[in-house]
Amino acid sequence: MKKINVTDTILRDAHQSLIATRMRLDDMLPICDKLDKVGYWSLEVWGGATFDACVRFLKEDPWERLRKLRAALPNTRLQMLLRGQNLLGYRHYSDDVVKAFVAKAAANGIDVFRVFDAMNDVRNLQVAIQAVKAAGKHAQGTLCYTTSPVHTIDAFVEQAKAMQAMGVDSIAIKDMAGLLTPFATFDLVKALKDAVDLPLFIHSHDTAGLGSMCQLKAIEAGADNIDTAISSFAWGTSHAGTESMVAALRGTPYDTGLDLEAIQEIGMYFHAVRKKYHQFESEFTAVDTRVQINQVPGGMMSNLANQLKEQGALGRINEVFEEIPRVREDLGFPPLVTPTSQIVGTQAVFNVLAGERYKTITNEVKLYLQGRYGKAPGKVNEALRKQAIGSEDVIDVRPADLLKPEMSKLREEIGTLAKTEEDVLTFAMFPDIGRKFLEERAAGTLKPEELLPEPVAGAAAPSSEGTPTEFVIDVHGESYRVDITGVSVKGDGKRHFYLSLDGMPEEVVFEPLNSFIAGGPGKRKQASGPGHVATTMPGNIVDVLVKEGDSVKVGQAVLVTEAMKMETEVQAPIAGKVTAVHVAKGDRVNPGEVLIEIEA
């Protein structure tokens, strides 16, 4: 028996799983001194979706976040989650980008790199592991745990042996969806410890309510380290509570040696912090044994609910959960972890909202079926593959072998907006939002998304002297913030609301029902003719592939749109000549709007 080490996920996976990765650095730094004194084996602080959320929503430089956390946590190992050849983006990067990114992450403060591949294709781990070792840091090879006809204990053991041969310093079982059961955990851990002489880490989400039981059985089978989350951000789609596991092991040969009272004090701090992010809370992040069927991981659960809410389709989330296992089987049973969770989840959303399976196939699904993400664990649906890629060849080499070096081209493309090599890498991860971030930084206009005030139970209706009630309304793709700062009924019998739009107070009179005359039509007319090109999902225009006067064929791609971080080609419904193009790159579009007109 031995002391069990603890990695706390409070600064990364815990809030990714429960509040859509929205915790800001300003809420982390004040408690870092106390976190640093706990004695954790490591703190997970970076990677996963945090890089994306920093740039996209929080308008924080993720590299600056890492440097500040490094300075605030001088005595604790800092850990990150790295998606192998995907790094922190949603595609494979060339080897020179992978090496540059790992080197800079190490230089800015990361000590432990948990490296995984969404397909469990060890070829996609090779260069990242080599880069971590070259930087003198701890390389942790990762098994993405899932269940399917092709995911057996023997298969996981063989993967662990292959990673050991690559020189990893430890092995992690990453149970991102909470699929492990206690006795399955014992059997897997025992088999791995018998076959591989490396420290073994267990990372299991509590989505099915089994997390702490799985960790205890893992410890009994020989695991060395457990991942937990401070109680105020624990359980449900997050992890077993740190305090609970420390208490459970206290006074036993497995005692963590951590100060329970100190951790409880930290928990109270984060209990108050969580209230600030109430708008990102989701009803789909509590304990739910359905995960044993739909296999949706914690971070995906909260983000999927948030994205469906943005599409106005939150009520159909259960249909999406039912569709996800079907899509996963069609794709050969990939583990559901970024980016495959996003690829499968988004395709499931398209299938449900379109009312027809694979009416629209995302570009990422096409690349997946071509082998561009690696080897599928099981057999894919060949009819779907033919529909998606036609007669194109399926690759069977390491996908990155087909990629040319990118760093020089990236430096040239971003130009003087990049002040450091880290800026170039930010642009590499997310070309569009990365460029926008760097432009806003240069202009001094970085502004994070607004946090809504905490709701007050039993509060009276707003008055002109009270705190305003805020709404965000979308009109023809444009978002407006509206504050109601007062309400009254005047002598004319009409209700008068005092609104503030972008800081300008206005008195708005609500006329009696039926006396209001609607304004003119939206900026784009609704599709009604056979040559009208429209989308089925709200999103943004990534690229316009045709111009007025071009001749197009039926099924030819004319637009590329982005919804839920996935790109989709929009195809010509008829053959003919393009008579009008109503959109440009970057435009926001809504379902049913005419984006391009084609005349037969």
C-alpha positions as CSV (number, residue, x, y, z in Angstrom):
1,M,0.0,0.0,0.0
2,K,1.1,3.5,-0.7
3,K,0.2,7.2,-0.4
4,I,-2.1,8.4,-3.1
5,N,-1.3,11.5,-5.0
6,V,-3.9,14.0,-6.0
7,T,-4.3,16.2,-9.1
8,D,-7.0,18.9,-8.7
9,T,-8.9,20.0,-11.8
10,I,-10.5,23.1,-10.4
11,L,-8.6,25.5,-12.7
12,R,-9.4,23.6,-15.9
13,D,-11.6,20.6,-16.3
14,A,-13.9,21.2,-13.4
15,H,-15.2,24.5,-14.7
16,Q,-15.0,23.2,-18.3
17,S,-17.4,20.5,-17.3
18,L,-19.9,22.6,-15.3
19,I,-19.9,26.2,-16.6
20,A,-18.7,25.8,-20.2
21,T,-15.1,26.8,-19.5
22,R,-16.0,30.3,-18.4
23,M,-14.0,30.9,-15.2
24,R,-11.8,34.0,-15.6
25,L,-8.2,34.4,-14.4
26,D,-9.2,37.2,-12.1
27,D,-11.2,34.6,-10.1
28,M,-8.3,32.2,-10.0
29,L,-5.4,34.3,-8.9
30,P,-6.7,35.4,-5.4
31,I,-6.8,31.8,-4.2
32,C,-3.6,30.5,-5.8
33,D,-1.5,31.1,-2.7
34,K,-3.7,28.7,-0.7
35,L,-3.9,26.2,-3.6
36,D,-0.1,26.3,-3.8
37,K,0.3,25.3,-0.1
38,V,-2.1,22.2,-0.2
39,G,0.6,19.8,-1.5
40,Y,-1.1,18.5,-4.7
41,W,0.9,16.4,-7.0
42,S,-0.2,18.8,-9.7
43,L,-2.9,21.3,-10.6
44,E,-4.5,21.1,-14.0
45,V,-4.6,24.7,-15.3
46,W,-4.4,24.8,-19.1
47,G,-5.3,23.0,-22.3
48,G,-8.5,21.3,-23.2
49,A,-11.1,24.0,-24.1
50,T,-9.5,26.7,-22.0
51,F,-7.3,28.1,-24.8
52,D,-10.4,28.4,-27.1
53,A,-12.6,30.0,-24.4
54,C,-9.9,32.5,-23.4
55,V,-9.6,33.8,-27.0
56,R,-13.2,33.4,-28.1
57,F,-15.2,34.5,-25.0
58,L,-13.0,35.8,-22.2
59,K,-10.7,37.9,-24.3
60,E,-7.7,36.8,-22.2
61,D,-4.4,36.0,-23.7
62,P,-4.1,32.3,-22.8
63,W,-0.3,32.5,-22.7
64,E,-0.5,35.4,-20.2
65,R,-2.9,33.4,-18.1
66,L,-0.4,30.5,-18.0
67,R,2.5,32.9,-17.1
68,K,0.5,34.5,-14.3
69,L,-0.6,31.1,-12.9
70,R,3.0,29.9,-13.0
71,A,4.1,32.9,-11.0
72,A,1.2,32.5,-8.5
73,L,1.8,28.7,-8.0
74,P,5.6,28.4,-7.6
75,N,5.6,25.2,-5.6
76,T,3.1,23.1,-7.5
77,R,3.5,21.2,-10.8
78,L,1.3,22.8,-13.5
79,Q,-0.4,20.3,-15.8
80,M,-2.2,20.7,-19.2
81,L,-4.3,18.5,-21.5
82,L,-2.8,18.3,-25.0
83,R,-4.7,16.6,-27.9
84,G,-1.6,15.1,-29.5
85,Q,-1.3,16.2,-33.1
86,N,-4.4,18.3,-32.7
87,L,-2.7,20.4,-29.9
88,L,-5.6,22.6,-28.7
89,G,-7.4,23.1,-32.0
90,Y,-9.7,21.0,-34.1
91,R,-7.4,19.7,-36.8
92,H,-4.0,18.0,-37.2
93,Y,-1.1,20.4,-37.2
94,S,2.2,19.9,-38.9
95,D,5.1,18.5,-36.9
96,D,6.9,21.9,-36.7
97,V,3.8,23.5,-35.1
98,V,3.5,20.7,-32.6
99,K,7.1,21.1,-31.6
100,A,6.9,24.8,-31.3
101,F,3.7,24.7,-29.3
102,V,5.0,22.2,-26.8
103,A,8.3,24.1,-26.4
104,K,6.5,27.4,-25.7
105,A,4.0,25.7,-23.3
106,A,6.9,24.3,-21.4
107,A,8.8,27.6,-21.4
108,N,5.7,29.5,-20.1
109,G,5.1,27.1,-17.2
110,I,3.7,23.7,-18.0
111,D,5.4,20.8,-16.1
112,V,3.2,17.9,-17.0
113,F,1.7,17.2,-20.4
114,R,-1.2,14.8,-20.5
115,V,-1.1,13.8,-24.2
116,F,-4.0,12.0,-25.8
117,D,-5.4,11.2,-29.2
118,A,-9.2,11.2,-29.7
119,M,-8.9,8.0,-31.8
120,N,-6.4,6.3,-29.5
121,D,-4.1,6.2,-32.5
122,V,-0.7,6.2,-30.9
123,R,0.9,7.5,-34.2
124,N,-0.7,10.8,-33.4
125,L,1.0,11.0,-30.0
126,Q,4.6,10.4,-31.2
127,V,5.8,13.9,-32.1
128,A,4.1,15.6,-29.1
129,I,5.7,13.1,-26.7
130,Q,9.1,13.6,-28.3
131,A,8.7,17.4,-27.9
132,V,7.7,17.1,-24.2
133,K,10.8,14.9,-23.5
134,A,13.0,17.3,-25.5
135,A,11.8,20.2,-23.2
136,G,12.7,18.1,-20.1
137,K,9.1,17.8,-18.9
138,H,6.8,15.0,-17.8
139,A,5.1,13.2,-20.7
140,Q,1.9,11.4,-19.7
141,G,0.5,9.0,-22.3
142,T,-3.2,8.7,-22.2
143,L,-5.8,6.0,-22.8
144,C,-9.2,7.5,-23.8
145,Y,-11.6,5.1,-22.1
146,T,-14.7,4.2,-23.8
147,T,-16.9,1.1,-24.3
148,S,-17.7,-0.5,-27.6
149,P,-17.3,-3.9,-29.3
150,V,-13.7,-3.0,-30.2
151,H,-12.5,-1.4,-26.9
152,T,-11.3,-4.3,-24.8
153,I,-8.8,-4.5,-21.9
154,D,-6.3,-6.2,-24.1
155,A,-6.6,-3.3,-26.6
156,F,-5.9,-0.8,-23.9
157,V,-3.0,-2.8,-22.5
158,E,-1.4,-2.9,-26.0
159,Q,-1.9,0.9,-26.3
160,A,-0.2,1.4,-22.9
161,K,2.8,-0.7,-24.0
162,A,3.1,1.2,-27.2
163,M,3.2,4.5,-25.3
164,Q,5.7,3.1,-22.8
165,A,7.9,2.3,-25.8
166,M,7.6,6.0,-26.9
167,G,9.2,7.0,-23.6
168,V,6.3,8.3,-21.6
169,D,6.8,8.9,-17.8
170,S,3.4,7.8,-16.7
171,I,0.0,6.4,-18.0
172,A,-3.4,8.0,-17.5
173,I,-6.8,6.5,-17.9
174,K,-8.9,9.4,-19.2
175,D,-12.6,8.5,-18.6
176,M,-14.0,11.7,-20.0
177,A,-17.6,10.6,-20.1
178,G,-17.9,8.8,-16.8
179,L,-18.3,5.4,-18.4
180,L,-16.1,3.4,-16.0
181,T,-17.8,1.2,-13.5
182,P,-16.1,0.2,-10.2
183,F,-15.3,-3.4,-11.1
184,A,-14.4,-2.6,-14.7
185,T,-12.0,0.0,-13.3
186,F,-10.4,-2.6,-11.0
187,D,-9.9,-5.1,-13.8
188,L,-8.4,-2.4,-16.2
189,V,-6.1,-0.9,-13.7
190,K,-4.8,-4.3,-12.5
191,A,-4.2,-5.4,-16.1
192,L,-2.3,-2.2,-16.9
193,K,-0.2,-2.3,-13.7
194,D,0.7,-6.0,-14.4
195,A,1.8,-5.1,-17.9
196,V,3.4,-1.7,-17.6
197,D,5.8,-0.5,-14.9
198,L,4.8,3.1,-14.9
199,P,2.8,5.3,-12.5
200,L,-0.9,5.1,-13.3
201,F,-3.3,8.1,-13.1
202,I,-7.1,7.7,-13.0
203,H,-9.2,10.6,-14.4
204,S,-12.9,9.8,-14.2
205,H,-15.9,12.1,-14.5
206,D,-18.8,11.5,-12.1
207,T,-21.5,11.8,-14.7
208,A,-23.1,8.5,-13.8
209,G,-22.5,9.0,-10.0
210,L,-19.8,6.3,-10.0
211,G,-16.6,8.5,-9.9
212,S,-15.5,8.1,-6.3
213,M,-16.3,4.3,-6.3
214,C,-14.2,3.9,-9.5
215,Q,-11.3,5.8,-7.9
216,L,-11.4,3.7,-4.7
217,K,-11.4,0.4,-6.8
218,A,-8.6,1.9,-8.9
219,I,-6.5,2.6,-5.8
220,E,-7.1,-1.0,-4.5
221,A,-5.9,-2.3,-7.9
222,G,-2.7,-0.3,-7.8
223,A,-3.4,3.2,-9.2
224,D,-0.9,5.9,-8.0
225,N,-2.8,9.2,-8.6
226,I,-6.4,10.4,-8.7
227,D,-7.9,13.5,-10.4
228,T,-10.5,15.3,-8.2
229,A,-12.2,18.7,-8.1
230,I,-12.8,21.0,-5.2
231,S,-16.3,20.3,-4.0
232,S,-17.9,23.5,-5.2
233,F,-17.1,22.5,-8.8
234,A,-17.3,18.7,-8.3
235,W,-19.6,15.8,-9.1
236,G,-22.1,15.5,-11.9
237,T,-20.3,15.9,-15.2
238,S,-17.2,17.1,-13.2
239,H,-15.1,14.8,-10.9
240,A,-15.3,13.3,-7.5
241,G,-14.9,15.9,-4.8
242,T,-11.4,16.5,-3.5
243,E,-12.5,16.9,0.1
244,S,-14.5,13.7,-0.1
245,M,-11.7,11.6,-1.4
246,V,-9.2,13.1,1.0
247,A,-11.6,12.3,3.9
248,A,-12.2,8.8,2.5
249,L,-8.5,7.9,2.5
250,R,-7.6,9.8,5.7
251,G,-6.0,7.5,8.3
252,T,-5.5,4.6,5.9
253,P,-2.4,3.4,4.2
254,Y,-3.6,5.4,1.1
255,D,-3.8,8.7,3.0
256,T,-3.1,11.6,0.7
257,G,-1.5,13.7,3.4
258,L,-3.5,16.7,2.3
259,D,-4.9,19.2,4.8
260,L,-8.7,18.7,4.7
261,E,-9.4,22.0,6.5
262,A,-7.3,24.0,4.1
263,I,-9.1,22.4,1.1
264,Q,-12.5,23.1,2.6
265,E,-11.6,26.8,2.9
266,I,-10.6,26.8,-0.8
267,G,-14.0,25.2,-1.5
268,M,-15.9,28.0,0.1
269,Y,-14.0,30.5,-2.0
270,F,-15.0,28.8,-5.2
271,H,-18.6,28.3,-3.9
272,A,-18.9,32.1,-4.1
273,V,-17.1,32.4,-7.4
274,R,-19.4,29.9,-9.1
275,K,-22.4,32.2,-8.5
276,K,-20.9,34.8,-10.8
277,Y,-21.2,32.4,-13.7
278,H,-24.8,31.3,-13.2
279,Q,-25.8,32.1,-16.8
280,F,-23.6,29.2,-17.9
281,E,-25.0,26.7,-15.6
282,S,-26.9,23.8,-17.3
283,E,-29.5,21.4,-16.1
284,F,-27.6,18.7,-18.1
285,T,-24.5,18.6,-15.8
286,A,-25.9,16.7,-12.9
287,V,-25.7,13.0,-12.3
288,D,-27.2,11.1,-15.2
289,T,-26.8,7.4,-15.8
290,R,-27.9,7.8,-19.4
291,V,-24.2,8.6,-20.1
292,Q,-23.7,4.8,-20.0
293,I,-25.7,4.7,-23.2
294,N,-25.1,8.1,-25.0
295,Q,-21.4,8.4,-23.8
296,V,-21.5,12.2,-23.9
297,P,-18.5,13.5,-21.8
298,G,-18.8,16.2,-19.2
299,G,-17.3,19.1,-21.0
300,M,-19.3,18.2,-24.1
301,M,-22.5,18.0,-22.1
302,S,-22.4,21.6,-20.8
303,N,-21.1,23.0,-24.1
304,L,-23.7,21.0,-26.2
305,A,-26.5,22.3,-24.1
306,N,-25.2,25.9,-24.4
307,Q,-24.8,25.6,-28.2
308,L,-28.3,24.1,-28.6
309,K,-29.6,27.0,-26.5
310,E,-28.0,29.4,-28.8
311,Q,-29.7,27.7,-31.8
312,G,-33.1,27.9,-30.0
313,A,-33.3,24.1,-29.9
314,L,-32.5,23.2,-26.3
315,G,-35.8,21.3,-26.1
316,R,-34.4,18.8,-28.5
317,I,-31.3,17.9,-26.6
318,N,-32.7,14.4,-25.7
319,E,-33.1,13.7,-29.4
320,V,-29.5,14.6,-29.9
321,F,-28.4,12.4,-27.0
322,E,-30.3,9.5,-28.7
323,E,-28.7,10.3,-32.1
324,I,-25.1,10.5,-30.8
325,P,-24.6,6.7,-30.3
326,R,-25.9,6.1,-33.8
327,V,-23.5,8.6,-35.4
328,R,-20.7,7.1,-33.3
329,E,-21.3,3.6,-34.5
330,D,-21.4,4.9,-38.1
331,L,-18.0,6.4,-37.6
332,G,-16.4,3.2,-36.2
333,F,-16.9,3.8,-32.4
334,P,-14.4,6.7,-31.8
335,P,-14.1,7.7,-28.1
336,L,-16.0,10.9,-27.5
337,V,-13.4,13.4,-26.5
338,T,-12.3,16.6,-28.3
339,P,-12.3,16.8,-31.2
340,T,-14.2,13.6,-32.0
341,S,-16.9,14.5,-29.4
342,Q,-17.5,17.8,-31.2
343,I,-17.4,16.0,-34.6
344,V,-19.9,13.4,-33.5
345,G,-22.0,15.8,-31.4
346,T,-22.4,18.4,-34.1
347,Q,-23.3,15.9,-36.8
348,A,-25.9,14.5,-34.4
349,V,-27.3,18.0,-34.0
350,F,-27.4,18.5,-37.8
351,N,-29.2,15.1,-38.2
352,V,-31.8,16.0,-35.6
353,L,-32.5,19.6,-36.6
354,A,-32.5,18.9,-40.4
355,G,-35.1,16.1,-39.8
356,E,-33.0,13.8,-42.1
357,R,-29.9,11.9,-41.2
358,Y,-26.8,13.1,-43.1
359,K,-28.7,15.6,-45.2
360,T,-25.8,17.8,-44.4
361,I,-22.4,16.3,-43.5
362,T,-19.9,18.6,-41.8
363,N,-16.4,19.0,-43.4
364,E,-14.9,17.4,-40.2
365,V,-16.9,14.2,-40.7
366,K,-15.7,14.1,-44.3
367,L,-12.1,14.4,-43.2
368,Y,-12.6,11.8,-40.5
369,L,-14.0,9.3,-43.0
370,Q,-11.1,10.0,-45.2
371,G,-8.7,9.1,-42.4
372,R,-7.4,12.6,-41.8
373,Y,-7.8,12.2,-38.0
374,G,-6.2,8.8,-37.9
375,K,-7.4,5.2,-37.9
376,A,-11.0,4.6,-36.7
377,P,-11.1,2.1,-33.9
378,G,-13.8,0.0,-35.6
379,K,-15.4,-0.5,-39.0
380,V,-17.1,2.7,-40.4
381,N,-20.4,2.8,-42.4
382,E,-19.1,2.4,-45.9
383,A,-22.3,3.8,-47.5
384,L,-21.9,7.0,-45.4
385,R,-18.2,7.1,-46.3
386,K,-19.0,7.0,-50.0
387,Q,-21.7,9.6,-49.6
388,A,-19.2,11.9,-47.8
389,I,-16.0,11.5,-49.8
390,G,-17.2,9.9,-53.1
391,S,-14.3,8.3,-54.9
392,E,-11.5,10.0,-53.0
393,D,-8.8,7.8,-51.5
394,V,-8.8,6.8,-47.8
395,I,-5.4,7.4,-46.3
396,D,-3.7,4.8,-44.1
397,V,-0.6,6.7,-43.0
398,R,0.0,8.9,-40.0
399,P,-2.1,12.0,-41.1
400,A,0.6,14.5,-40.2
401,D,3.0,12.8,-42.6
402,L,0.9,14.5,-45.4
403,L,1.3,18.0,-43.9
404,K,4.0,20.4,-44.9
405,P,5.7,22.6,-42.3
406,E,3.4,25.5,-41.4
407,M,5.2,27.9,-39.0
408,S,6.8,30.1,-41.7
409,K,3.5,30.5,-43.5
410,L,1.7,31.2,-40.3
411,R,4.2,34.0,-39.4
412,E,3.7,35.5,-42.8
413,E,-0.1,35.4,-42.7
414,I,-0.5,37.0,-39.3
415,G,2.3,39.5,-39.9
416,T,2.9,42.3,-37.4
417,L,-0.2,41.5,-35.4
418,A,1.9,38.8,-33.8
419,K,4.3,40.3,-31.3
420,T,5.7,37.0,-30.1
421,E,6.0,33.4,-31.2
422,E,3.1,32.7,-28.8
423,D,0.9,35.0,-30.8
424,V,1.7,33.1,-34.0
425,L,0.7,29.9,-32.2
426,T,-2.6,31.5,-31.0
427,F,-3.3,32.3,-34.6
428,A,-2.4,28.8,-35.6
429,M,-4.9,27.2,-33.2
430,F,-7.8,29.4,-34.3
431,P,-7.1,31.4,-37.4
432,D,-10.3,33.5,-37.5
433,I,-10.9,34.1,-33.8
434,G,-7.2,34.3,-33.1
435,R,-6.8,37.0,-35.7
436,K,-9.8,38.9,-34.3
437,F,-8.3,38.6,-30.8
438,L,-5.0,40.0,-31.9
439,E,-6.7,42.8,-33.9
440,E,-8.8,43.8,-30.9
441,R,-5.7,43.6,-28.6
442,A,-3.8,45.9,-31.0
443,A,-6.8,48.3,-31.0
444,G,-7.3,48.2,-27.3
445,T,-10.9,47.0,-27.7
446,L,-10.7,43.6,-26.0
447,K,-13.9,43.1,-24.0
448,P,-15.0,39.8,-22.5
449,E,-18.6,38.6,-22.8
450,E,-20.8,40.2,-20.2
451,L,-21.6,38.4,-17.0
452,L,-25.3,38.8,-16.0
453,P,-26.1,40.0,-12.5
454,E,-27.0,37.2,-10.0
455,P,-30.8,36.7,-9.8
456,V,-32.2,37.7,-6.5
457,A,-34.9,35.3,-5.2
458,G,-38.2,37.1,-4.4
459,A,-37.0,40.4,-5.8
460,A,-39.6,43.0,-6.6
461,A,-40.2,44.2,-10.1
462,P,-37.6,46.7,-11.4
463,S,-38.0,50.3,-10.6
464,S,-36.4,53.4,-12.0
465,E,-34.1,53.4,-8.9
466,G,-33.5,49.7,-8.8
467,T,-31.0,47.4,-10.5
468,P,-31.7,47.0,-14.2
469,T,-33.0,43.7,-15.6
470,E,-31.0,42.8,-18.6
471,F,-32.0,41.0,-21.8
472,V,-30.0,40.1,-24.8
473,I,-32.1,40.0,-28.0
474,D,-31.2,38.9,-31.5
475,V,-32.7,40.7,-34.5
476,H,-31.7,39.5,-38.0
477,G,-28.5,38.1,-36.7
478,E,-27.4,41.2,-34.7
479,S,-27.3,41.0,-30.8
480,Y,-28.6,43.9,-28.7
481,R,-28.3,44.3,-24.9
482,V,-31.5,45.8,-23.4
483,D,-31.8,46.9,-19.7
484,I,-35.2,47.6,-18.2
485,T,-34.5,50.2,-15.6
486,G,-38.1,51.2,-14.7
487,V,-41.8,50.5,-15.4
488,S,-44.8,52.6,-14.7
489,V,-48.4,53.2,-15.9
490,K,-49.2,56.8,-16.7
491,G,-52.5,58.5,-17.2
492,D,-52.8,57.5,-20.8
493,G,-53.3,53.8,-19.7
494,K,-50.3,52.6,-21.5
495,R,-47.3,50.8,-19.9
496,H,-44.1,52.8,-20.0
497,F,-40.8,51.0,-19.8
498,Y,-37.4,52.7,-19.5
499,L,-34.9,50.9,-21.5
500,S,-31.2,51.3,-22.0
501,L,-29.7,50.2,-25.3
502,D,-25.9,50.4,-25.2
503,G,-26.1,52.9,-22.4
504,M,-28.6,55.3,-24.0
505,P,-31.8,55.4,-21.8
506,E,-35.0,55.6,-23.8
507,E,-38.6,55.6,-22.7
508,V,-40.6,53.0,-24.7
509,V,-44.4,52.9,-24.7
510,F,-46.1,49.6,-25.1
511,E,-49.3,50.2,-27.1
512,P,-52.4,48.1,-26.5
513,L,-52.5,44.8,-28.3
514,N,-52.8,44.8,-32.1
515,S,-52.0,48.5,-32.5
516,F,-48.3,47.9,-33.1
517,I,-47.3,47.9,-36.8
518,A,-44.4,45.7,-37.7
519,G,-41.4,47.3,-39.3
520,G,-40.0,46.4,-42.7
521,P,-38.6,43.0,-43.6
522,G,-35.2,41.7,-42.5
523,K,-32.0,42.3,-44.4
524,R,-32.3,39.1,-46.3
525,K,-35.4,37.6,-47.9
526,Q,-36.6,34.1,-47.1
527,A,-35.8,31.3,-49.6
528,S,-38.7,30.4,-51.8
529,G,-37.4,29.4,-55.2
530,P,-35.4,26.4,-56.4
531,G,-32.3,28.4,-56.9
532,H,-32.2,30.1,-53.5
533,V,-29.3,28.9,-51.4
534,A,-29.9,28.8,-47.7
535,T,-28.7,27.1,-44.5
536,T,-30.5,24.8,-42.0
537,M,-28.5,26.1,-39.0
538,P,-27.6,29.6,-37.7
539,G,-23.9,30.3,-38.1
540,N,-21.2,32.3,-39.6
541,I,-19.9,32.5,-43.2
542,V,-16.3,31.1,-43.3
543,D,-15.9,31.4,-47.1
544,V,-17.8,32.3,-50.2
545,L,-16.7,30.0,-53.0
546,V,-18.5,31.6,-56.0
547,K,-19.1,35.1,-57.3
548,E,-21.9,36.7,-59.4
549,G,-21.7,35.4,-63.0
550,D,-20.2,32.0,-62.1
551,S,-21.7,28.9,-63.6
552,V,-22.3,26.1,-61.0
553,K,-23.4,22.4,-61.1
554,V,-25.9,20.7,-58.8
555,G,-24.2,19.8,-55.6
556,Q,-21.3,22.1,-56.1
557,A,-20.1,23.8,-52.9
558,V,-20.8,27.5,-53.0
559,L,-20.4,28.5,-49.3
560,V,-18.7,27.3,-46.2
561,T,-20.4,28.0,-42.9
562,E,-19.4,27.5,-39.3
563,A,-21.9,26.4,-36.6
564,M,-20.9,24.9,-33.2
565,K,-17.2,25.2,-34.1
566,M,-17.7,22.8,-37.1
567,E,-17.6,23.8,-40.7
568,T,-20.1,22.7,-43.4
569,E,-20.2,23.2,-47.1
570,V,-23.4,24.6,-48.5
571,Q,-24.2,23.2,-52.0
572,A,-25.9,24.5,-55.0
573,P,-29.5,23.1,-55.2
574,I,-29.7,23.5,-59.0
575,A,-27.3,24.0,-61.9
576,G,-27.1,27.4,-63.5
577,K,-25.6,30.9,-63.2
578,V,-25.0,32.8,-60.0
579,T,-27.1,35.9,-60.2
580,A,-26.6,37.3,-56.8
581,V,-24.4,36.8,-53.7
582,H,-25.9,38.3,-50.5
583,V,-23.2,37.4,-48.0
584,A,-19.5,37.9,-47.3
585,K,-16.9,36.1,-45.2
586,G,-17.7,36.7,-41.5
587,D,-21.4,37.4,-41.9
588,R,-23.9,35.9,-39.5
589,V,-26.7,34.0,-41.1
590,N,-29.9,32.4,-40.1
591,P,-31.9,29.4,-41.4
592,G,-34.1,30.1,-44.5
593,E,-32.4,33.3,-45.5
594,V,-31.4,33.7,-49.2
595,L,-27.6,33.8,-49.2
596,I,-27.0,33.2,-52.9
597,E,-29.3,33.2,-55.9
598,I,-28.9,30.8,-58.9
599,E,-30.8,31.0,-62.1
600,A,-31.2,27.8,-64.2
